Amino acid sequence: MSETVVGEKGMVVAPHRAAAEAGAEILRAGGNAIEAMIATAATIAVVYPHMNAIGGDGFWLIREPGKEPRYIEACGGAGAKATIRAYHDKGHERIPVRGPDAAVTVAGAVSGWDLAFQLSQSFGGAIDRRTLLADAIARAKNGIAVTRSQAHLTKVHRDALAAAPGFSDVFLKNGEAPDLGDTICQPRLAETLDQLAHAGFPDFYRGDVAQVIADDLERIGAPVTRDDLARHEARFRSPLSVRLGDATVYNAPPPTQGLASLIILGIFERLGVKRGETFDHVHGLVEATKRAFMIRDRAVTDPLFAGDVSVHLSPRALEREAAAVDMKRALPWPQVANKGDTVWLGAIDANGLAVSYIQSIFFEFGSGCVLPQTGITWQNRGSSFSLDPGAVNPLEPGRKPFHTLNPAMARFDDGRIMSYGTMGGEGQPQTQGAVFTRYARFGMDLAAAIDAPRWLLGRTWGSDATNLRLENRFDPDLVIALQRAGHDVEVIDEAYSDVMGHAGAIVRRKDGRLFGASDPRSDGAAVPA
């Protein structure tokens, strides 16, 4: 079991230790939490390439002490050539998940780095881009050690990924998946990051890097164009929030599923559960998840079309949903689920500036396409679009797809700030609910709240199962009680499963003391400055 790390001069949490160390080093050099997060995000895009890349999207929650959090949306829309007719003309009944036709949308993550960098400078940040990206550049150039999860997931998906342009050249060894500890070098990516460090992050969209990206995308037949890149920009938007008994919790608005994460907590708060790790605790969160997902699936779409979803977070709406929960019986399931691969990163500096950030390429290695001139792995987030024009999220140029990504942050009435989140697609809201309630409602130590056995309702990681899966450390009596209540329970043969996501959290008390924890299911760490 991992232990909660304590510090006072700032802290960074990431699902890979090297990334957390890169961010912590920026804090030690006098940088703030935003600067530390950019460094962490750049390094993890290199050392954890199966989970994220600079060819993906990102979402930020940033809170200055004493102020409401700011939210940065850095996700791209579908390319100009991404039309329903174009995909039907190619014989597709649905958007592929691998290959050039899966590389549907503009990658927004770097635009978020830029907007956050500008905000950092307005706060007095003085660390230059070259310093922020130095660790990532060095690791891409000199090589990374393949982690357990990268080796495993490359092996599982090798056949599908090997067919994608550029993938085999970078991520396979003699046509086969690398072994744990093998070295992978990414010299083209190192050159791209070096160019961004010197020319600025906007070069990704409107400069030399943009031209090369556009040339590569056109060459492989992806639907994103140079004009699509040039039109893209990250933006500040208002976060969603829900008021609980002693805290306000914040999350991302559409096109993300942050709404579902907040609904789960809002419903659970009204169920009157008194003890953690009980039937009522697990059953209550699972049933709240079902109610939240049904709302999410009809309400969350491109923000231009979603309208005001905060109506679902009103006390009246949450009370209505809580009243519909039967605390004795499980609601019949399943609904359609969404998989995904992501990293959550957190940082809080000595002054109390707090960041919750999430960065993703959707599936493992995204579309699988590695652009030959830049070394960028491109996301397949747009594969979540529908080719049915009457669907909630239909494909059309410029439209933003549904995102599983959602960074979380909580402000407690006693002055504590909690930055937390997880990867894991459909499991993200569920793991957030488990970690938050264990820590904030039932008094568990932060590391224990993340370490404790978890569950997942619905499909993820390529599985066709839609049942309620539990790690094998749960009390057998609790498992029996869930089965008797009507849950379709499967106890998986793992104590700590990747299926349950890689969570992390940092809590800063009013006196400045910091507490952080990373998930033992990941390769990560909480690193104090």
C-alpha positions in Angstrom: 0.0 0.0 0.0 1.2 3.5 -0.9 1.5 6.1 1.8 0.4 9.7 1.9 3.3 12.1 1.2 3.5 15.3 3.3 5.1 18.6 2.2 5.0 22.3 2.7 6.7 23.9 -0.3 4.5 22.5 -3.1 3.7 19.1 -4.5 3.1 17.4 -7.8 1.2 14.1 -8.5 1.4 12.1 -11.7 0.9 8.5 -12.8 4.6 8.3 -13.8 7.3 9.3 -11.3 9.5 11.0 -13.9 6.7 13.4 -14.8 6.0 14.2 -11.2 9.7 14.8 -10.6 9.9 17.2 -13.6 7.1 19.3 -12.2 8.5 19.2 -8.6 11.9 20.4 -10.0 10.2 23.5 -11.5 8.6 24.2 -8.1 12.1 23.9 -6.5 13.4 26.4 -9.0 10.8 29.0 -7.9 8.1 28.2 -10.5 4.4 28.1 -9.7 1.9 25.3 -10.0 0.9 26.2 -13.5 4.5 26.1 -14.7 5.1 22.9 -12.8 2.1 21.4 -14.6 3.3 22.3 -18.1 6.6 20.6 -17.3 4.8 17.6 -15.9 2.4 17.4 -18.9 5.3 17.6 -21.4 7.3 14.9 -19.7 4.4 12.5 -19.3 3.5 12.9 -23.0 7.0 11.4 -23.6 7.3 8.8 -20.9 3.7 7.5 -20.8 3.0 7.5 -24.6 0.3 4.8 -24.5 -1.9 7.1 -22.2 -1.4 10.6 -23.7 0.6 12.7 -26.2 0.9 16.2 -27.5 -1.4 15.0 -30.3 -4.3 14.9 -27.8 -6.6 17.2 -25.8 -6.4 18.7 -22.3 -8.6 20.3 -19.6 -7.5 22.6 -16.7 -8.9 23.7 -13.4 -6.7 26.5 -11.9 -7.5 28.1 -8.6 -5.8 31.2 -7.1 -6.0 31.4 -3.3 -9.3 33.0 -2.3 -10.8 32.9 -5.8 -13.1 30.7 -7.8 -11.4 28.2 -10.1 -10.8 29.1 -13.7 -11.4 26.5 -16.4 -9.4 26.0 -19.6 -11.0 24.0 -22.4 -8.3 22.8 -24.8 -10.0 20.3 -27.1 -10.2 20.4 -30.8 -13.1 20.1 -33.2 -13.5 17.7 -36.2 -11.5 18.5 -39.3 -13.0 20.2 -42.4 -13.0 16.9 -44.3 -14.7 15.0 -41.5 -18.3 14.7 -42.8 -20.8 11.9 -42.5 -21.0 11.6 -46.3 -17.2 11.2 -46.6 -17.2 8.3 -44.1 -20.2 6.7 -45.7 -18.5 7.0 -49.1 -15.6 5.0 -47.7 -18.0 2.3 -46.6 -17.9 3.1 -42.9 -21.0 2.4 -40.8 -19.1 4.0 -37.8 -15.9 5.9 -37.4 -12.9 3.6 -37.1 -10.9 3.6 -33.9 -7.5 3.2 -35.5 -5.7 4.6 -38.5 -6.0 7.9 -40.4 -9.8 7.8 -40.5 -9.7 7.8 -36.7 -7.6 10.9 -36.5 -10.7 13.1 -36.8 -10.1 16.1 -34.6 -7.6 18.8 -34.0 -5.3 18.2 -31.0 -5.9 20.9 -28.4 -3.5 20.0 -25.5 -0.7 22.4 -26.6 -3.1 25.3 -27.0 -4.1 24.7 -23.4 -0.4 24.8 -22.3 -0.1 28.1 -24.1 -3.2 29.7 -22.4 -2.1 28.4 -19.0 1.4 29.7 -19.7 0.0 33.2 -20.4 -2.0 33.0 -17.2 1.1 32.0 -15.3 3.0 35.0 -16.6 0.1 37.3 -15.5 0.7 35.8 -12.0 4.4 36.7 -12.1 5.6 33.4 -13.5 9.2 33.7 -14.7 10.2 30.1 -15.9 10.7 30.2 -19.7 9.4 27.5 -22.1 12.8 26.1 -22.8 13.2 25.3 -19.1 9.7 23.9 -18.8 10.2 21.5 -21.7 13.8 20.6 -21.1 13.2 17.4 -19.3 10.7 16.2 -21.9 13.0 17.0 -24.7 15.9 15.2 -23.1 13.9 12.0 -22.4 12.4 11.9 -25.9 15.9 12.3 -27.4 17.8 9.9 -25.1 15.1 7.3 -24.6 12.5 6.2 -22.1 12.2 2.9 -20.2 9.1 1.1 -21.2 6.7 0.7 -18.2 4.7 -2.3 -17.3 1.5 -0.9 -18.6 3.0 0.3 -21.9 4.5 -3.1 -22.6 1.2 -4.9 -21.7 -1.1 -2.6 -23.7 1.2 -2.6 -26.7 1.1 -6.4 -26.8 -2.6 -6.5 -26.4 -3.3 -4.0 -29.2 -0.3 -4.7 -31.4 -2.2 -6.1 -34.4 -4.5 -3.1 -34.6 -1.8 -0.5 -33.9 0.8 -2.0 -36.2 -1.3 -1.1 -39.3 -1.5 2.6 -38.3 1.0 4.8 -40.2 4.2 5.4 -38.3 3.4 3.3 -35.2 5.7 0.4 -35.8 8.7 2.6 -36.5 8.5 4.2 -33.0 6.8 1.9 -30.6 7.5 -1.7 -31.7 10.8 -3.6 -31.6 11.4 -5.7 -34.7 7.6 -5.7 -35.3 6.8 -6.9 -31.8 5.7 -5.2 -28.5 8.6 -4.0 -26.4 9.4 -5.7 -23.1 9.3 -4.0 -19.7 12.5 -1.9 -19.4 13.3 -1.7 -23.1 14.4 1.7 -24.3 12.2 3.7 -26.8 13.7 6.8 -28.4 11.5 9.5 -30.0 14.0 11.8 -31.8 11.4 13.5 -34.0 9.2 14.3 -31.0 12.3 15.8 -29.3 12.8 18.1 -32.2 9.1 19.1 -32.2 9.2 19.9 -28.5 12.5 21.8 -29.0 10.9 23.9 -31.8 7.9 24.7 -29.5 10.2 25.7 -26.7 11.9 28.2 -28.9 9.2 29.4 -31.2 6.3 29.2 -28.8 3.3 26.9 -28.3 1.2 28.7 -31.0 3.7 27.3 -33.6 1.8 24.0 -33.2 -1.2 25.7 -34.8 0.0 28.6 -36.9 3.7 28.1 -37.5 6.4 25.8 -38.9 5.2 22.9 -36.8 1.6 23.4 -38.0 2.7 23.2 -41.6 4.6 20.0 -41.1 1.7 18.5 -39.1 -0.7 19.4 -41.8 1.5 17.9 -44.5 1.7 14.7 -42.6 -2.0 14.5 -41.9 -2.7 15.1 -45.6 -0.2 12.5 -46.6 -1.7 9.7 -44.5 -5.3 10.7 -45.4 -6.6 12.2 -42.2 -9.4 14.8 -42.4 -7.7 17.6 -40.4 -6.2 20.4 -42.5 -3.8 23.3 -42.0 -6.8 25.7 -41.8 -8.4 23.6 -39.1 -5.2 23.9 -37.0 -5.0 27.7 -37.6 -8.6 28.2 -36.5 -8.2 26.3 -33.2 -7.8 28.0 -29.9 -8.1 27.1 -26.2 -10.6 29.2 -24.2 -11.5 30.1 -20.7 -15.0 28.9 -19.7 -16.9 28.8 -16.4 -16.5 25.5 -14.6 -19.5 23.5 -13.3 -19.9 23.2 -9.5 -22.1 21.5 -6.9 -22.5 22.5 -3.3 -22.2 19.7 -0.8 -22.6 19.9 3.0 -19.2 21.4 3.8 -17.6 21.8 0.4 -18.0 23.1 -3.2 -16.8 20.7 -5.8 -15.8 21.8 -9.3 -15.5 20.0 -12.6 -15.5 20.6 -16.4 -18.6 21.5 -18.4 -19.5 19.9 -21.8 -18.2 18.4 -24.0 -16.8 16.5 -21.0 -18.6 14.2 -18.6 -17.7 16.4 -15.6 -21.5 16.9 -15.2 -21.8 13.2 -14.3 -19.0 13.3 -11.7 -20.8 16.2 -9.9 -24.3 14.6 -10.2 -22.9 11.4 -8.5 -21.6 13.3 -5.5 -24.8 15.5 -5.3 -27.1 12.4 -5.3 -24.9 10.4 -2.9 -24.9 13.4 -0.5 -28.7 13.1 -0.3 -28.8 9.3 0.4 -27.9 9.6 4.0 -25.1 7.0 4.0 -23.4 6.9 7.4 -20.5 4.5 7.1 -17.9 3.9 4.4 -17.0 0.6 2.8 -20.5 -0.8 3.5 -23.2 -2.0 1.2 -24.9 1.4 1.4 -21.7 3.2 0.4 -20.9 1.1 -2.7 -24.5 0.5 -3.7 -25.4 4.1 -3.2 -22.5 5.3 -5.4 -23.2 2.7 -8.1 -26.9 3.7 -8.3 -26.0 7.4 -8.3 -23.7 6.6 -11.2 -26.5 5.1 -13.2 -28.7 8.1 -12.6 -25.8 10.4 -13.6 -25.0 8.5 -16.7 -28.5 8.6 -18.0 -28.5 12.4 -17.7 -25.1 12.6 -19.2 -25.9 10.6 -22.2 -28.8 12.8 -23.2 -27.3 16.2 -22.1 -23.6 16.3 -22.9 -22.5 17.3 -26.4 -20.6 20.1 -28.0 -21.0 23.2 -25.8 -22.6 25.2 -28.6 -25.5 22.6 -28.6 -25.6 21.5 -24.9 -27.2 24.5 -23.4 -27.2 25.2 -19.6 -26.5 21.8 -18.1 -26.2 23.3 -14.6 -29.9 22.8 -14.2 -29.1 19.2 -13.5 -27.0 20.3 -10.4 -29.8 22.3 -8.7 -30.9 21.1 -5.3 -34.3 20.2 -6.6 -32.9 18.2 -9.5 -30.5 16.3 -7.3 -33.2 15.6 -4.7 -35.5 14.2 -7.4 -32.7 11.9 -8.7 -31.8 10.8 -5.1 -35.5 10.0 -4.4 -35.4 7.7 -7.5 -32.6 5.6 -6.0 -33.7 2.3 -4.4 -31.3 1.6 -1.5 -32.4 -2.0 -1.5 -32.4 -2.9 -5.2 -30.2 -2.3 -8.2 -31.6 -0.5 -11.2 -31.4 -2.7 -14.3 -28.4 -2.0 -16.4 -26.5 -1.6 -18.8 -26.3 1.6 -20.8 -23.7 2.3 -23.6 -20.3 2.9 -22.1 -17.2 4.7 -23.3 -13.6 3.6 -22.9 -10.6 5.8 -22.8 -7.0 6.3 -21.9 -5.9 9.4 -20.1 -3.6 10.9 -17.4 -4.6 13.0 -14.5 -2.0 15.4 -13.1 -2.2 17.7 -10.0 0.0 20.4 -8.6 -0.3 22.9 -5.7 2.5 25.3 -4.9 3.7 26.9 -1.6 1.4 29.9 -2.2 -1.7 27.8 -2.6 -2.1 28.1 -6.4 -3.8 24.8 -7.3 -4.1 22.9 -10.6 -6.1 19.9 -11.6 -5.3 18.8 -15.2 -6.2 16.0 -17.5 -4.6 15.1 -20.8 -5.6 12.3 -23.2 -5.5 10.7 -26.7 -8.7 8.6 -25.9 -7.7 4.9 -26.7 -4.3 3.4 -26.0 -2.0 5.3 -28.4 -5.0 7.1 -29.8 -5.5 6.6 -33.5 -2.1 4.8 -33.6 -0.9 7.2 -36.2 2.5 8.7 -35.5 3.2 11.6 -37.8 6.6 10.9 -39.4 8.1 14.4 -39.5 7.1 15.4 -36.0 6.8 12.1 -34.0 3.4 13.2 -32.7 0.9 10.4 -31.8 -2.5 11.7 -32.9 -5.6 11.1 -30.9 -8.8 9.2 -31.9 -11.2 11.2 -29.7 -13.4 11.9 -32.8 -14.2 8.2 -33.0 -16.8 8.9 -30.4 -18.9 10.8 -33.0 -21.9 9.2 -34.5 -22.4 8.8 -38.3 -26.2 9.2 -37.6 -27.1 12.9 -38.2 -29.9 12.6 -35.6 -27.6 11.4 -32.8 -26.7 13.5 -29.7 -23.1 13.8 -31.0 -23.2 13.6 -34.8 -20.0 14.1 -36.9 -19.7 17.4 -38.6 -16.7 19.7 -39.3 -15.7 21.9 -36.4 -17.9 20.1 -33.9 -16.3 18.9 -30.6 -16.8 15.3 -29.6 -17.9 13.9 -26.3 -15.1 13.7 -23.8 -14.7 11.3 -20.8 -12.0 13.7 -19.5 -12.9 15.7 -16.3 -10.5 17.2 -13.8 -11.9 17.7 -10.3 -11.2 20.2 -7.5 -12.9 20.8 -4.1 -12.9 23.8 -1.8 -13.9 22.9 1.8 -15.3 25.3 4.3 -12.4 24.7 6.6 -9.9 26.1 4.1 -8.8 22.8 2.5 -8.3 22.6 -1.2 -8.4 19.2 -2.9 -7.1 18.7 -6.4 -7.9 15.2 -7.6 -8.8 13.0 -10.6 -8.1 9.8 -12.5 -7.8 8.2 -15.9 -10.1 5.4 -16.9 -12.7 6.6 -19.4 -16.2 5.5 -18.1 -14.6 4.8 -14.7 -13.5 8.4 -14.1 -16.7 9.7 -12.4 -16.9 6.4 -10.5 -13.4 6.6 -9.1 -13.7 10.2 -8.3 -16.8 9.4 -6.3 -15.1 6.6 -4.5 -11.9 8.6 -3.6 -13.8 11.8 -2.6 -16.4 10.1 -0.4 -13.7 7.9 1.3 -11.6 10.9 2.1 -14.1 13.7 2.6 -17.1 11.8 4.1 -15.7 8.7 5.9 -12.4 10.1 7.1 -10.0 7.8 5.3 -6.3 8.8 4.9 -5.7 10.2 1.3 -3.5 7.3 0.2 -5.8 4.7 1.8 -8.8 6.3 -0.1 -6.9 5.8 -3.4 -5.5 2.4 -2.4 -8.8 0.8 -1.2 -10.5 -1.7 -3.5 -12.5 -0.1 -6.3 -15.3 -1.0 -8.7 -16.3 -0.2 -12.2 -19.8 -0.3 -13.8 -19.8 -0.6 -17.6 -17.3 -1.3 -20.4 -13.7 -0.1 -20.6 -10.3 -1.2 -21.8 -11.7 -3.1 -24.7 -13.9 -5.4 -22.6 -17.5 -6.2 -23.7 -18.6 -6.7 -20.1 -21.2 -4.3 -18.9 -21.5 -5.6 -15.4 -20.3 -4.4 -12.0 -16.7 -5.4 -11.6 -14.9 -5.4 -8.3 -11.3 -5.9 -7.3 -10.8 -9.1 -5.3 -10.0 -7.3 -2.0 -13.7 -6.5 -1.1 -15.3 -8.2 1.9 -17.0 -11.4 0.5 -20.1 -10.5 2.6 -20.3 -7.1 0.8 -20.1 -8.9 -2.6 -22.9 -11.3 -1.6 -25.1 -8.3 -0.5 -24.6 -6.6 -3.8 -25.5 -9.7 -5.7 -28.6 -10.2 -3.6 -29.6 -6.6 -4.4 -29.6 -7.4 -8.1 -26.2 -6.2 -9.2 -24.6 -8.3 -11.9 -21.3 -8.7 -10.0 -18.0 -10.0 -11.3 -15.0 -10.2 -8.9 -12.0 -9.9 -11.1 -8.9 -11.9 -10.3 -6.7 -8.8 -9.4 -6.1 -7.0 -6.2 -5.0 -3.8 -8.0 -6.4 -3.6 -11.6 -5.6 -1.1 -14.3 -9.2 -1.4 -15.3 -10.0 0.7 -12.2 -8.0 3.7 -13.4 -5.0 5.5 -12.1 -6.1 8.1 -9.5 -4.2 10.8 -7.6 -4.9 13.7 -5.2 -3.3 16.6 -3.4 -4.9 18.3 -0.4 -3.7 21.6 1.0 -4.8 22.6 4.4 -5.4 26.2 5.5 -2.0 26.2 7.4 -0.2 25.4 4.1 0.6 21.7 4.9 0.2 19.5 1.8 -0.8 15.9 1.6 -0.5 13.9 -1.7 -1.0 10.4 -2.9 -0.6 8.5 -6.2 -2.3 5.3 -7.2 -0.4 2.0 -6.6 -2.1 0.8 -9.8 0.1 3.2 -11.8 3.8 3.9 -12.2 3.3 7.3 -10.4 4.2 9.2 -7.4 3.4 12.3 -5.3 6.6 14.4 -5.2 7.1 17.3 -2.8 9.1 20.4 -3.9 
